[in-house]
Amino acid sequence: MLIASCKTEDDIKRAWFEELHSRAEQLGKGMCSTMLVSTVSRRTRDETSQREYEKWARERQIVLVMAEDLAKLSAIFNKIVLADSKAEPQTIPCYPRI
């Protein structure tokens, strides 16, 4: 099961990662893949903010998809479903499920 949340605000909030992680735990207890899709562009973020977003995503094992990644959504879904960390796109992490 893949649980996705799409946000269109100018900033990414830590609470979104926590909420998404909580839903995944309630529904699947480690059997769900999670993805947060944001229209925020990496180019508009300073390096500190971007590192913070990536840290929040790693802590909760959530795939963070930003504006630049939207064109690769099909490949990202494929990578998540296959749980293949070597699959493209390499810049997107993969979190294996039970």
Secondary structure as UniProt FT lines:
FT   STRAND          2..7
FT   HELIX           14..28
FT   TURN            29..30
FT   STRAND          33..38
FT   HELIX           42..44
FT   HELIX           47..60
FT   STRAND          62..65
FT   HELIX           67..72
FT   HELIX           73..82
FT   TURN            85..86
FT   TURN            90..91
//
